[in-house]
Amino acid sequence: MGFDMALGSGLHAPERALLTLQVPQQVVVPAFFLCPISLELMRDPVTLSTGMTFDRSSIERWLEFGNNTCPGTNQVLENQELIPNHTLRRLIQNWCVANKAYGVERIPTPKAPLQTEKVKQLLADIGQCETAGYNSLKKLWSLAKESERNRKCIEEIGAVPILAEALAQLGVDMCYSSRCNRDREEACEDVLAIIALMRVGDGDKKALAAPKSLACLAFVLASGSLEAKANAADVIHTLCEEDPHLKIAVGDLPGAIEAFVDLLKENLYPRVVQAGLRCLLSVCLPRRNRVIAIECRALSVLVELLPNTEKRNKDLAFEVLEIMANCAEGREAISNHATAIPMIVKSMLGVSQRVTECAVSTLWVVLSYASNRNVINTALQAGAFTNLLVLLPSECSQRTKQKARDSLKLLNEVWGSYTCRPADESRIVNKRDMRQLRFSTDHTLPEKRPRFSRETTQNFQLLLSRMALQYSSGNVTFRAKSPPAASVTQAVVTSQAACADLNCSEELNFNNLG
């Protein structure tokens, strides 16, 4: 870690001088204006006890990772005090002004560090929950979003329990008030925005898990602004992540899970969608909460979300889908949805390894408990057989490969009832094509490229798939090298067990399949 963060300190001065980060290319930045860690123009230079100067944000990150040495000299620090280098900052500001004509913007003068006494006074005012407290909340929110240093100072003073108590009181006032008070709603949203930025400890979680605080969170989820709903969802996710009792308590909140599902419909706001997915992922582990989510049409919303959502949200969406499939109500909802299984099959390949694992697991569970053949027929028509075969030689986990094999066996029970079977050789290839297909003793095709019709190529795909399942106890490899037909490309199969019909491991290479 240390070498990565101090990478810039290893460059020579002329090399660093040529770096022109954050400034136009025709302007050469003096070497001593660049932070040795980030290699960017310093905005708030500070000096360590070793005499080396760094940008404040970079050196604070370095120290937060637990390093106790200087990134430039590797000396052990006598203390971690950061002394502002005002002289260097003024030189950088003057240089920015002198190069204003080239598009260089002047760096602002850093604000003074947040004073502990000021934060304590603001928290004391917030505890009153009156007009003065509302104004203090806005000031504290402004300070918290300003910098990581300010947030750390607010955390160390113990602001979260005080904010949780204020949240509970605001919730009581709003729930039992006969008329809507916009000031209270804004104050509640400010409290949630501040807490969402904080690192919440175990003691803070106990304060936030009080029934009155949870009721206020449910109220915001139901009637707050979109940003407030996302903040409330983030706070609930933090609380429920490792506490099974809180998961059940949140599920009992009126309209909470339905509000999480509604967040998934805001596809234009990825951050809001992510907050809803994370909440569903943590809250829906208990079966009773899963059933509530399914009754709120969570599966339909998830399937509609998948085609257009971001990759990071797609990973979360498939994790939620996998959890839903682990109960009978979820499997029934997936089976009855017209596009759920085709979407799962389509997403097995080419998205991410996590999506592949979740998609295979979900399909395997649905096929294993399928009450009729319509589900299996839908999976076959969507191309599940070919996609699962392609996964076998891939680099996915052994657990995923085993589920893929089990799914193939389930699909084969229906596949075997179709008319196109290996025994019906006259239906698979015609005599002209069979004469061209001559295997040598080493199981390879002749170098001359044979030409096959499209129907024959598609039938070979079926043949290869069936052969793979017939040798499910064998170690047989099928490879299609540079074929023109996409359907044959997908028929790359690897079976892993020991061969019962063959005395040795065999490899069949279809080199020039047309």
C-alpha positions in Angstrom: 0.0 0.0 0.0 2.8 2.3 1.0 4.6 1.9 -2.4 1.5 2.7 -4.3 0.6 5.8 -2.5 4.1 7.1 -2.5 4.7 6.3 -6.2 5.0 10.0 -7.2 7.8 10.5 -4.7 10.0 8.2 -6.7 10.0 10.4 -9.9 12.8 12.8 -10.5 12.1 16.5 -10.4 12.3 17.1 -14.2 9.8 14.2 -14.8 7.4 15.6 -12.3 7.7 19.1 -13.7 6.5 17.8 -17.1 3.3 16.5 -15.5 0.4 18.9 -16.3 -2.5 17.4 -14.3 -5.5 19.7 -14.0 -3.9 22.4 -16.1 -3.7 23.0 -19.8 -1.0 21.1 -21.6 1.0 24.1 -22.7 1.6 25.1 -19.0 4.5 23.5 -17.1 3.8 23.1 -13.4 6.8 23.6 -11.1 7.9 20.4 -9.5 7.6 21.6 -6.0 3.9 22.5 -6.5 3.0 18.9 -7.1 2.0 16.6 -4.3 4.5 13.6 -4.2 1.6 11.2 -3.5 -1.1 12.3 -6.0 1.2 14.0 -8.5 -1.4 16.8 -8.7 -1.3 20.5 -7.9 -1.5 21.0 -4.2 -4.5 22.8 -2.9 -3.8 22.7 0.8 -0.1 22.0 1.4 0.9 20.7 4.8 4.2 19.7 6.3 5.0 16.6 8.4 7.5 16.4 11.2 10.1 15.1 8.6 10.0 18.4 6.7 8.3 16.9 3.7 5.2 18.7 2.2 2.1 17.0 0.8 -1.4 17.9 -0.1 -3.7 17.6 3.0 -6.2 15.3 1.5 -3.5 12.9 0.2 -1.5 12.7 3.4 -4.7 12.3 5.5 -5.7 9.3 3.4 -2.2 7.9 3.9 -2.4 8.2 7.6 -6.0 6.8 7.8 -4.7 3.5 6.2 -2.6 3.1 9.4 0.8 4.2 8.0 3.1 5.7 10.5 6.0 6.7 8.1 6.7 9.6 5.8 5.8 8.6 2.2 8.7 10.6 0.8 11.6 9.5 3.2 10.1 6.4 4.8 11.1 7.7 8.2 9.0 6.9 11.2 6.9 10.0 12.2 7.4 11.4 15.6 3.8 12.7 15.5 1.0 13.0 13.0 0.6 16.7 13.3 0.0 18.4 9.9 1.4 22.0 9.8 -0.1 24.2 7.1 2.5 25.5 4.7 1.1 29.0 4.1 4.1 30.2 2.2 4.0 27.5 -0.4 0.2 27.9 -0.7 0.6 31.6 -1.5 3.2 30.8 -4.1 0.9 28.3 -5.8 -2.0 30.9 -5.7 0.3 33.5 -7.3 1.4 31.1 -10.0 -2.2 30.3 -10.8 -3.1 34.0 -11.1 0.0 34.6 -13.3 -1.2 31.7 -15.6 -4.8 32.7 -15.7 -4.6 33.5 -19.4 -3.8 29.9 -20.1 -7.0 28.7 -18.3 -5.4 28.0 -14.9 -7.9 28.6 -12.1 -6.8 30.0 -8.7 -7.0 27.5 -5.9 -9.2 28.8 -3.0 -7.8 29.5 0.4 -8.4 26.5 2.7 -10.8 27.1 5.6 -9.6 26.9 9.1 -10.0 23.4 10.8 -13.3 22.9 12.5 -13.3 23.8 16.1 -14.6 21.2 18.6 -16.3 23.9 20.7 -18.3 25.0 17.7 -19.5 21.5 17.0 -20.5 21.0 20.6 -22.5 24.2 20.6 -24.3 23.2 17.4 -25.2 19.8 18.9 -26.5 21.4 22.1 -28.8 23.6 20.0 -29.9 20.6 17.9 -31.0 18.8 21.1 -33.6 21.5 21.7 -35.4 20.7 18.4 -36.7 24.2 18.2 -36.1 26.9 15.6 -32.5 27.4 16.8 -32.0 23.6 16.5 -33.2 23.7 12.9 -30.8 26.4 11.9 -28.0 24.5 13.7 -28.8 21.4 11.8 -28.3 23.2 8.5 -25.0 24.6 9.7 -23.8 21.1 10.8 -24.9 19.6 7.5 -22.9 22.3 5.6 -19.8 21.5 7.7 -20.2 17.7 7.3 -20.4 17.7 3.6 -17.5 20.2 3.3 -14.6 17.7 4.0 -13.7 14.4 5.5 -11.7 16.1 8.2 -14.9 17.9 9.4 -16.9 14.6 9.4 -14.2 12.9 11.4 -14.3 15.7 14.0 -18.1 15.5 14.2 -17.9 11.7 14.7 -15.3 11.9 17.5 -17.4 14.3 19.5 -20.2 11.7 19.5 -22.8 13.4 17.3 -24.7 10.4 16.0 -26.5 9.5 19.3 -27.6 13.1 19.7 -28.8 13.2 16.1 -30.6 9.9 16.7 -32.4 11.4 19.6 -33.3 14.5 17.6 -34.6 12.2 14.8 -36.8 10.3 17.2 -38.3 13.5 18.6 -38.9 14.9 15.1 -40.6 11.7 14.1 -43.0 11.9 17.1 -43.8 15.5 16.3 -44.5 14.7 12.6 -46.5 11.5 13.2 -48.8 13.0 15.8 -49.0 16.5 14.5 -52.4 17.4 13.0 -50.9 19.6 10.3 -47.8 19.3 8.1 -44.8 21.3 9.3 -42.3 21.7 6.5 -39.6 22.9 8.9 -39.7 19.7 10.8 -39.6 17.6 7.6 -36.5 19.5 6.4 -34.9 19.2 9.8 -35.5 15.4 9.7 -34.0 15.2 6.2 -31.0 17.2 7.3 -30.5 14.8 10.2 -30.6 11.8 7.9 -28.2 13.4 5.4 -25.7 14.0 8.2 -26.0 10.4 9.6 -25.6 8.9 6.1 -22.2 10.6 5.9 -21.0 9.3 9.2 -19.3 6.1 10.1 -21.8 4.5 12.5 -20.4 2.5 15.4 -22.1 -0.2 17.6 -23.2 2.4 20.2 -24.6 4.6 17.5 -26.6 1.7 16.0 -28.3 1.1 19.3 -29.5 4.7 19.4 -30.7 4.6 15.8 -32.5 1.3 16.4 -34.9 2.7 18.9 -38.5 2.2 18.0 -39.2 6.0 17.6 -36.2 6.4 15.3 -37.3 3.5 13.2 -40.8 5.0 13.0 -39.3 8.2 11.7 -37.3 6.4 9.1 -40.4 4.7 7.9 -42.2 8.1 7.7 -39.4 9.5 5.6 -39.4 6.5 3.3 -43.2 7.0 2.7 -43.4 10.8 2.3 -39.9 12.3 2.1 -38.1 13.7 -0.9 -36.2 11.3 -3.2 -32.8 12.3 -1.6 -34.2 11.8 1.9 -35.6 8.4 1.0 -32.2 7.3 -0.3 -30.5 8.6 2.9 -33.1 6.7 5.0 -32.5 3.5 3.0 -28.7 3.9 3.5 -29.2 4.3 7.3 -31.5 1.2 7.4 -29.0 -0.8 5.4 -26.2 0.1 7.8 -28.4 -0.9 10.8 -29.7 -4.2 9.4 -26.5 -5.5 7.7 -25.4 -7.7 10.7 -28.5 -7.7 13.0 -31.1 -10.4 12.2 -33.5 -8.9 14.8 -33.5 -5.5 13.2 -34.2 -7.1 9.8 -37.5 -8.4 11.2 -38.2 -5.1 13.0 -37.8 -3.2 9.8 -40.0 -5.7 7.9 -42.7 -4.9 10.5 -42.6 -1.2 9.8 -45.7 -0.2 7.8 -44.9 0.3 4.2 -41.1 0.0 4.6 -40.4 -2.9 2.2 -42.9 -1.4 -0.3 -40.9 1.8 -0.2 -37.7 -0.1 -0.9 -39.4 -1.6 -4.0 -40.6 1.8 -5.1 -37.0 3.1 -5.0 -36.1 0.6 -7.8 -38.5 2.3 -10.1 -36.3 5.5 -10.1 -34.0 4.2 -12.9 -32.9 7.7 -13.8 -31.2 8.0 -10.4 -28.7 5.1 -10.0 -27.8 6.1 -6.4 -31.5 5.9 -5.4 -31.8 2.5 -7.1 -28.6 1.2 -5.4 -29.9 2.3 -2.0 -33.2 0.3 -2.6 -31.3 -2.8 -3.8 -28.9 -2.7 -0.8 -31.8 -2.5 1.6 -33.7 -5.3 0.0 -30.6 -7.4 0.0 -30.1 -7.0 3.8 -33.7 -6.9 4.9 -35.1 -9.8 2.8 -33.0 -12.5 4.3 -35.8 -13.5 6.7 -38.5 -15.4 4.8 -41.3 -13.3 6.0 -39.7 -10.2 4.6 -39.2 -12.0 1.3 -42.8 -12.8 1.0 -43.8 -9.2 1.8 -41.4 -8.0 -1.0 -42.8 -10.5 -3.5 -46.4 -9.4 -2.6 -45.2 -5.8 -3.4 -44.3 -7.0 -6.9 -40.6 -6.8 -6.2 -39.7 -9.5 -8.8 -41.6 -7.7 -11.6 -39.8 -4.5 -10.8 -36.4 -6.3 -10.7 -36.9 -7.9 -14.1 -38.0 -4.6 -15.6 -34.9 -2.9 -14.0 -32.3 -5.3 -15.3 -32.1 -4.3 -19.0 -31.3 -0.6 -18.4 -29.5 -0.4 -15.1 -25.9 0.1 -14.4 -23.5 -2.8 -14.0 -23.0 -2.3 -10.2 -26.7 -2.2 -9.7 -27.2 -5.3 -11.9 -24.9 -7.3 -9.6 -27.1 -6.2 -6.6 -30.3 -6.9 -8.5 -29.3 -10.5 -9.3 -28.2 -11.1 -5.7 -31.7 -10.0 -4.6 -33.2 -12.2 -7.3 -31.3 -15.2 -6.0 -32.6 -14.6 -2.5 -36.1 -14.3 -3.7 -35.8 -17.6 -5.6 -35.1 -19.4 -2.3 -38.7 -19.4 -1.2 -41.7 -21.0 -2.9 -43.5 -17.7 -3.5 -40.4 -16.3 -5.3 -40.0 -19.3 -7.5 -43.7 -19.1 -8.5 -43.4 -15.4 -9.3 -40.3 -16.1 -11.5 -42.1 -19.0 -13.3 -45.2 -17.0 -13.9 -43.4 -13.9 -15.2 -43.2 -13.9 -19.0 -39.6 -12.5 -19.3 -38.0 -13.5 -16.0 -36.4 -16.8 -17.1 -35.3 -15.5 -20.5 -33.7 -12.5 -18.8 -31.9 -14.8 -16.3 -30.6 -17.0 -19.2 -29.5 -14.0 -21.2 -27.5 -12.6 -18.3 -25.5 -15.7 -17.7 -22.8 -14.7 -20.1 -21.0 -11.4 -20.7 -22.1 -9.3 -17.7 -19.9 -10.2 -14.7 -18.8 -13.2 -12.7 -21.1 -12.3 -9.8 -24.1 -12.0 -12.2 -23.2 -15.4 -13.7 -23.1 -17.1 -10.4 -26.4 -15.6 -9.2 -28.1 -16.3 -12.5 -27.0 -20.0 -12.6 -28.0 -20.5 -9.0 -31.4 -18.9 -9.5 -32.2 -20.9 -12.6 -31.0 -24.1 -10.9 -33.4 -23.5 -7.9 -36.3 -22.7 -10.2 -35.8 -25.8 -12.4 -35.3 -28.1 -9.4 -38.6 -27.1 -7.9 -40.5 -26.6 -11.2 -44.0 -28.1 -10.9 -44.6 -28.5 -14.6 -42.6 -28.7 -17.9 -43.6 -25.2 -19.0 -40.8 -23.7 -16.9 -38.2 -26.1 -18.5 -39.6 -25.5 -21.9 -39.3 -21.7 -21.4 -35.6 -22.1 -20.3 -34.8 -24.3 -23.3 -36.4 -21.8 -25.7 -34.4 -19.0 -24.1 -31.1 -20.9 -24.9 -30.4 -22.1 -21.4 -29.0 -25.4 -22.6 -26.3 -23.8 -24.8 -25.4 -21.1 -22.2 -24.9 -23.7 -19.5 -22.7 -25.8 -21.7 -20.5 -22.8 -22.5 -20.1 -22.1 -18.8 -18.6 -25.5 -18.0 -15.1 -24.8 -19.3 -15.1 -21.2 -18.0 -13.3 -19.9 -15.0 -16.4 -19.7 -12.8 -16.4 -21.4 -9.4 -16.8 -25.1 -9.0 -20.0 -24.6 -7.1 -21.5 -22.7 -10.1 -20.3 -25.4 -12.5 -22.0 -28.1 -10.4 -25.2 -26.2 -10.4 -24.8 -25.8 -14.2 -24.4 -29.6 -14.6 -27.4 -30.3 -12.4 -29.5 -27.8 -14.5 -28.4 -29.5 -17.7 -29.6 -32.9 -16.4 -32.9 -31.4 -15.5 -33.2 -29.8 -19.0 -32.1 -33.1 -20.6 -35.1 -34.9 -19.2 -37.3 -32.7 -21.4 -34.8 -32.4 -24.2 -34.7 -36.2 -24.6 -38.4 -36.2 -25.5 -37.8 -34.1 -28.6 -37.6 -35.9 -32.1 -34.0 -34.7 -32.8 -32.0 -37.3 -30.9 -28.6 -39.0 -31.6 -30.3 -42.3 -32.4 -32.2 -40.6 -35.3 -29.1 -40.2 -37.4 -31.2 -39.8 -40.6 -32.9 -36.7 -39.0 -29.6 -35.1 -37.9 -27.4 -35.2 -41.0 -28.0 -36.3 -44.6 -25.9 -38.9 -46.3 -23.9 -36.4 -48.4 -22.8 -34.6 -45.2 -22.0 -37.8 -43.4 -19.6 -38.8 -46.2 -17.7 -35.6 -45.7 -17.4 -36.2 -41.9 -14.5 -38.7 -41.7 -12.8 -39.2 -38.4 -9.2 -40.2 -38.3 -7.7 -42.5 -35.6 -6.7 -39.4 -33.5 -10.4 -38.2 -33.6 -9.6 -35.1 -35.8 -11.2 -34.0 -39.0 -9.3 -33.8 -42.3 -7.5 -30.6 -43.1 -9.8 -29.9 -46.1 -12.7 -27.7 -45.0 -16.1 -29.4 -45.6 -19.2 -27.3 -46.3 -22.4 -28.0 -44.4 -25.8 -26.5 -44.7 -27.2 -24.3 -41.9 -29.7 -27.0 -40.9 -26.8 -29.5 -40.5 -24.8 -27.0 -38.5 -27.7 -26.5 -36.1 -28.3 -30.2 -35.8 -24.6 -30.7 -35.0 -25.1 -28.4 -32.1 -27.8 -30.6 -30.8 -25.7 -33.7 -31.4 -22.8 -32.2 -29.5 -25.0 -31.2 -26.6 -26.5 -34.7 -26.4 -23.1 -36.4 -26.6 -21.9 -34.2 -23.7 -24.8 -35.4 -21.5 -24.3 -39.1 -22.6 -20.7 -38.8 -21.4 -21.7 -37.0 -18.2 -19.6 -39.6 -16.4 -16.7 -39.1 -18.8 -13.9 -36.7 -19.4 -14.7 -35.6 -23.0 -13.8 -32.3 -24.5 -15.6 -30.8 -27.5 -14.0 -27.8 -29.2 -15.2 -25.7 -32.1 -12.2 -23.8 -33.5 -13.1 -20.7 -35.6 -16.4 -21.9 -36.9 -18.5 -19.4 -38.9 -21.8 -20.3 -37.2 -22.5 -18.7 -33.8 -24.7 -21.7 -32.8 -21.7 -24.0 -33.1 -19.4 -21.6 -31.3 -21.7 -21.9 -28.3 -21.4 -25.7 -28.4 -18.0 -25.7 -26.6 -18.3 -28.3 -23.9 -16.2 -29.8 -21.2 -17.3 -32.7 -19.0 -15.3 -33.3 -15.8 -15.9 -36.8 -14.5 -14.0 -40.1 -15.3 -15.1 -41.9 -18.4 -17.1 -45.1 -17.9 -17.3 -46.1 -21.6 -13.7 -45.2 -22.6 -10.6 -46.7 -21.1 -8.7 -43.4 -21.4 -9.3 -39.7 -21.5 -10.4 -38.8 -25.1 -10.5 -35.4 -26.8 -12.6 -34.8 -29.9 -11.5 -31.8 -31.9 -14.0 -30.4 -34.4 -11.4 -28.3 -36.2 -13.2 -27.2 -39.3 -16.9 -27.6 -38.7 -18.6 -25.7 -41.4 
